[in-house]
Amino acid sequence: MVYYIIAFIVFLLDQGSKYLISTKLEIGEEIPVIGNFFLITSSRNTGAAFSILEDKRWFFVVITIIVVIAIIWYMQKVLKTSQRKLLPLGLCLVLGGAIGNFLDRALTGEVVDFLQLNFGSYTFPIFNIADSCIVIGVALIILDSLFDMKQESLNNKSHEGNEEV
């Protein structure tokens, strides 16, 4: 249950921050946080990451419904059969972020983005808390998979050593 609470907190933080941005800032308005490196910039995105597949609202709605159902199913399976912690944490971060962006797309056809990072003359595409949690969640899932592969490799070597005796 704790993982669903974390997903719900991610969702609430995401939606609360988007509400503040959309009601307090005009689109394009910027607030410097750390000089020109980190700014709060009100923006809207009708596509996915980096604005790919713009204006494909119903595609994203359908895909997100499928992804959310799959994450919930898989998380239930993992929680019942494993003591792993990184995998369900990663899944709940992805779940909360996916539902946050899903709600925006379903209700308005666009996602509120506002976190802007500049690296010299390069501006990274503006993103939001849901996007951040999805990326962190995917990184945790990958990290968990790497740990799992390493553990399997160690177990296999241990079994091979026992067979030689």
C-alpha positions as CSV (number, residue, x, y, z in Angstrom):
1,M,0.0,0.0,0.0
2,V,2.9,2.4,0.7
3,Y,3.9,2.4,-3.0
4,Y,0.4,3.5,-4.0
5,I,0.6,6.3,-1.4
6,I,3.9,7.4,-2.9
7,A,2.3,7.4,-6.4
8,F,-0.6,9.5,-5.0
9,I,1.8,12.0,-3.4
10,V,3.7,12.3,-6.7
11,F,0.3,12.9,-8.5
12,L,-0.7,15.5,-5.9
13,L,2.7,17.4,-6.1
14,D,2.5,17.3,-9.8
15,Q,-1.1,18.6,-10.1
16,G,-0.6,21.2,-7.3
17,S,2.5,22.6,-9.0
18,K,0.8,22.7,-12.4
19,Y,-2.2,24.4,-10.9
20,L,0.0,27.1,-9.4
21,I,1.9,27.7,-12.6
22,S,-1.2,27.8,-14.8
23,T,-3.0,30.2,-12.5
24,K,-0.2,32.5,-11.4
25,L,1.9,32.8,-14.5
26,E,1.2,33.8,-18.1
27,I,2.5,31.3,-20.8
28,G,6.1,32.2,-21.5
29,E,6.5,34.1,-18.2
30,E,9.8,33.2,-16.5
31,I,11.0,33.4,-12.9
32,P,14.8,32.9,-12.4
33,V,15.6,30.5,-9.6
34,I,19.3,30.1,-10.1
35,G,20.4,32.8,-12.4
36,N,19.9,31.8,-16.0
37,F,20.6,28.1,-15.2
38,F,17.3,27.2,-13.6
39,L,14.1,29.0,-14.3
40,I,10.4,28.5,-13.7
41,T,8.9,29.1,-17.1
42,S,5.2,28.6,-17.9
43,S,4.8,26.4,-21.0
44,R,2.3,24.0,-22.5
45,N,3.0,20.8,-24.4
46,T,0.5,19.0,-26.6
47,G,3.0,16.2,-27.3
48,A,5.2,13.8,-25.4
49,A,8.8,14.3,-24.2
50,F,10.6,16.9,-26.3
51,S,7.2,17.8,-27.9
52,I,7.3,14.7,-30.1
53,L,3.9,13.6,-31.6
54,E,2.3,16.9,-30.9
55,D,-1.5,17.1,-31.0
56,K,-2.0,13.3,-30.7
57,R,-4.1,13.7,-27.6
58,W,-6.2,10.5,-27.8
59,F,-3.2,8.4,-28.7
60,F,-1.6,9.5,-25.4
61,V,-4.8,8.9,-23.5
62,V,-5.2,5.4,-24.7
63,I,-1.5,4.5,-24.4
64,T,-1.4,5.9,-20.8
65,I,-4.4,3.9,-19.8
66,I,-2.7,0.7,-21.0
67,V,0.6,1.7,-19.3
68,V,-1.2,2.5,-16.0
69,I,-3.0,-0.8,-16.0
70,A,0.2,-2.7,-16.9
71,I,2.1,-0.9,-14.1
72,I,-0.5,-1.7,-11.5
73,W,-0.7,-5.4,-12.6
74,Y,3.1,-5.7,-12.6
75,M,3.5,-3.9,-9.3
76,Q,1.0,-6.3,-7.6
77,K,2.9,-9.2,-9.0
78,V,6.3,-7.9,-7.8
79,L,5.0,-7.0,-4.4
80,K,3.5,-10.5,-3.9
81,T,6.6,-12.5,-5.2
82,S,9.6,-10.4,-4.3
83,Q,11.4,-8.5,-1.6
84,R,12.9,-6.1,-4.0
85,K,12.5,-2.4,-3.1
86,L,13.9,-0.4,-6.1
87,L,11.6,-1.9,-8.7
88,P,8.3,-1.1,-6.9
89,L,9.6,2.3,-6.0
90,G,10.5,3.0,-9.6
91,L,7.1,1.7,-10.8
92,C,5.2,3.9,-8.3
93,L,7.1,7.0,-9.4
94,V,6.3,6.2,-13.1
95,L,2.7,5.5,-12.1
96,G,2.2,8.8,-10.3
97,G,3.8,10.8,-13.1
98,A,1.9,9.0,-15.8
99,I,-1.4,9.7,-14.1
100,G,-0.5,13.3,-13.5
101,N,0.3,13.9,-17.2
102,F,-2.7,11.7,-18.2
103,L,-5.1,14.0,-16.3
104,D,-3.7,17.1,-18.1
105,R,-4.0,15.5,-21.5
106,A,-7.5,14.1,-20.9
107,L,-8.9,17.3,-19.5
108,T,-7.2,20.0,-21.6
109,G,-5.3,18.3,-24.4
110,E,-2.0,19.7,-23.1
111,V,0.5,19.3,-20.3
112,V,1.7,22.2,-18.1
113,D,5.5,22.3,-18.2
114,F,7.5,24.8,-16.1
115,L,11.0,23.5,-15.1
116,Q,13.6,25.0,-17.4
117,L,17.4,24.3,-17.3
118,N,19.9,26.1,-19.4
119,F,23.4,24.8,-20.1
120,G,25.2,27.8,-21.6
121,S,23.4,28.5,-24.9
122,Y,21.6,25.1,-24.8
123,T,18.1,25.1,-23.3
124,F,16.9,21.6,-22.2
125,P,13.2,21.1,-23.1
126,I,10.9,22.4,-20.4
127,F,9.4,19.7,-18.1
128,N,7.4,19.2,-15.0
129,I,7.3,17.1,-11.8
130,A,5.5,14.2,-13.5
131,D,8.2,14.0,-16.1
132,S,10.9,14.1,-13.5
133,C,9.3,11.3,-11.5
134,I,8.9,9.2,-14.7
135,V,12.6,9.6,-15.5
136,I,13.7,8.9,-12.0
137,G,11.3,5.9,-11.9
138,V,12.7,4.4,-15.1
139,A,16.2,4.9,-13.8
140,L,15.4,3.0,-10.6
141,I,13.8,0.2,-12.7
142,I,16.9,-0.1,-14.8
143,L,19.1,0.0,-11.7
144,D,17.0,-2.7,-10.1
145,S,17.4,-4.8,-13.3
146,L,21.1,-4.4,-13.3
147,F,21.3,-5.4,-9.6
148,D,19.1,-8.4,-10.4
149,M,21.2,-9.5,-13.3
150,K,24.4,-9.2,-11.1
151,Q,22.7,-11.3,-8.4
152,E,21.7,-13.9,-10.9
153,S,25.2,-14.0,-12.3
154,L,26.6,-14.5,-8.7
155,N,24.0,-17.2,-8.0
156,N,24.9,-19.0,-11.2
157,K,28.6,-18.9,-10.4
158,S,27.9,-20.2,-6.9
159,H,25.9,-23.1,-8.3
160,E,28.6,-23.9,-10.9
161,G,31.2,-24.0,-8.1
162,N,29.0,-26.4,-6.1
163,E,28.6,-28.7,-9.1
164,E,32.3,-29.1,-9.6
165,V,32.8,-30.5,-6.0
